[in-house]
Amino acid sequence: MTKNLAYYVKKFSPRVKVSNPIGLNVSPDAPNKPILLLSIVEMIATGQITQNQIPFNAELIATFLKLWSHLEPVRKPDIGLPFYHLTSDGFWHYQMKVGFEGLMQARVRIRTPSTIRGTVEYVYLDSELWQLLQNESDRTILTHTLIDSWFKDKTQDIEPLLQVNAFAEIEENLRSQGGKIYQPEELKDEQKVIVRDGAFRKIITSTYNYTCAFCGLQILDTDGKNIVDGSHIKPFSKFYDDRIDNGLSLCKNHHWAFDRGWFTIADDYTIIVSDRIREVSPNAKPMREFIGDRITLPAQQQYYPRLDALAWHRENMFDVA
């Protein structure tokens, strides 16, 4: 069968309707899949997805939750279900992480957010579908196929909704508040936790200009991906503190070292390194040579690391045997 536009229009449409016990014609499909597909199409159109490698990330989940809240407000959203079950439609393929390649052959149902994030590197589409989605007119046809087939009564609501970057709105709202301290009951929905975590990390890394506060390393690729992490000074697992001044932008190595108390930061923002570590670093500056150096700080003083957070780290994490 030729995988052309007509083929995918059919794929994006509901299955043939069947009669239910009381005689009404209904589709056997729930709208989970079309809402996820609309999310993907929207993110391609707005440049949030630029290659045929679709990660299960905060941006995708935020887009899905935004559409779900308007299109299916009664039922509880669960992006893991369509993310997994679309694999049965023939055009949606899991690329597994190293060591987990056998799970799909074993027909393991990889459909909870935590399982997907732990085992799936990304999803990729049929190359034919990906190419169609790069063309604005073909993308419009597929978008309207989803809308007209599944949400015809809400067409006027969907069109402007597709122009809203849900993740950017969440990020900007949190930034305007200086971040947030969460209550435990706000963290029960795993999907929202992933979005929260993604927003915090993006805010922190951008606040530090995508630079490691410890060593000054900055590496960016053409898609805007970078090498640094948005890390917490006081652990989120204990304090639920996503305020910007509880964050540091650190490269992978120094994030790991900070979380293990191999170095800490004084109240004047200078670096203190543990005497317990032994380091061989022939091609890079050893950690101990940073002792007394001032960390890279944000441009805005209001986002400098909070002194009580730094004191907590020195007293509870630094140089703890």
Summary of the structure (lengths in Angstrom):
residues: 321
radius of gyration: 23.2
end to end distance: 64.0
largest distance: 77.8
contacts: 894
relative contact order: 0.10
helix: 48%
strand: 12%
